Amino acid sequence: MSFYKKSCLIITAILLGFSLSACEKKAGEGPAERAGKEVDKAMEKAGQAMDKAADAVKEATKDATNKVEEVAKDAAGKVTAATKDK
């Protein structure tokens, strides 16, 4: 094959490659992209739910601690009063 024919063939192949890449579908997103976005949304919701649950546990722990302290103080007062009288 002559140099001219080889050059024409290479140029034609390059132009064909450029034209095919220019025709690539770019509008919209594919199913993998949509699925990825749905997974991201689900993970965000799960994270928010976990934060809410953590806050609820923290509040319940604080309430339980306060109640235990009250009962302990009451019991200590009763023990002190009972031992004072004797």
KOLTITI-920699 format. One record per residue: x, y, z of N, C-alpha, C in turn. Coordinates in steps of 0.02 Angstrom, whole numbers, plus 50000, padded with zeros to 5 digits. Example, Ala and Ser with C-alpha at 12.3 -4.5 7.8 and 13.67 -1.06 7.14 Angstrom:
BEGIN
506604971650390506154977550390506604983550390;506424988850354506844994750357506455000250394;
//
This chain:
BEGIN
500434994250000500005000050000500455006250000;500255010949962500675016849956500585021550016;501045026050023501015030850078500375034850075;500165036750016499565040750006498945036850029;498895030650011498315026550031498305025350106;498895024150136498945023250208498725029550245;498955035250222498775041650252498025042850248;497745041550189497015042450180496625037750227;496855031750233496525026850276496555029050349;497135031350372497225033650441496785039750454;496795044550408496385050550416495645048750417;495435044250374494735042050373494545038750439;494985034550465494855031150529494795036250586;495245041150586495225046250638494575050250634;494395052350574493775056250565493155052150584;493165045750568492615041350586492565040750663;493135040150695493145039850769492865046250799;493075051950773492815058350799492055059050788;491835056850729491115057550715490695052950759;490955046950773490585042350817490575044850889;491115047650911491135050150979490685056350987;490605060150933490175066050936489445064150938;489285058150914488585055950913488375052550978;488815052251025488665048851089488065052151122;487635048051149487025050551182487225053651248;487125060151254487315063651315486705066251352;486145066651320485545069251352485265064051400;485075066051458484785061451506485325057251540;485095053051583485555048751619485335041551612;485805037151618485665030151609485385026951672;485205020651669484915017251727485405016651786;486045016051772486535015551826486575022251864;486555027751827486585034351858485965035451901;485385033651876484755034451914484775030051977;485015023851969485055019352027485535022152079;486095024852056486565027852103486275033652141;485885037752107485555043452140485045040952191;484685035752175484195032952222484545030052284;485105026852273485495024152329485735029952373;485965035252342486185041152380485625043952423;485025044452393484455047052431484285042452490;484285035952477484125031152530484635031552586;485265032252569485785032752620485715039152661;485525044552628485415050952663484845050352713;484295047152690483715046152735483905041652794;484285036452780484495031852834484935035552884;485375039752860485805043652904485405048352948;484895051552918484465056052957484075052153010;483835046252992483465042153040483915039953097;484535038253082485005036253134485165042153180;485225048053152485345054053194484765055253241;484155054453214483555055253256483535050153312;483695043953295483685038553345484215039853398;484805042253377485335043753425485125049253473;484785054353446484545059753489484015057253538;483575052853515483065050053560483385045853615;483895041953598484235037853649484595042353698;484905047653673485255052353717484775055553767;484195057553742483685060653785483415055653836;483285049553814483035044353860483555042753914;484185042653894484715041353943484755046953994;484685053053971484705058754017484125058354067;483525056754041482935056054085483035050454136;483285044754113483395039054158483915040754211;484435044254192484955046254239484665050854293;484265055554272483945060154320483495056454369;483115051554344482675047754388483075043554438;483615040554414484035036454459484345040954513;484565046854494484845051454543484325053454596;483705054654573483175056554620483035050854669;482985044654643482845038854686483425037754734;484035038654711484625037654754484625042954810;484475049054793484455054354845483905052954895;483325050754870482765049154915482955043354962;483265038154933483475032454974484005034555024;484475038755004484995041055050484675045055107;484185049155091483835052955143483475048355192;483165043255166482805038555210483285034655254;483845032555226484345028855265484635033455320;484765039555302485035044355351484535045555406;483905046455388483385047655438483295041455483;483325035555456483225029455494483805028255542;484405029955522484985028855565485065034355616;484785040055604484825045655651484405044355714;483835041255703483375040055758483645034855806;484085030655788484325025255830484925026955868;
//
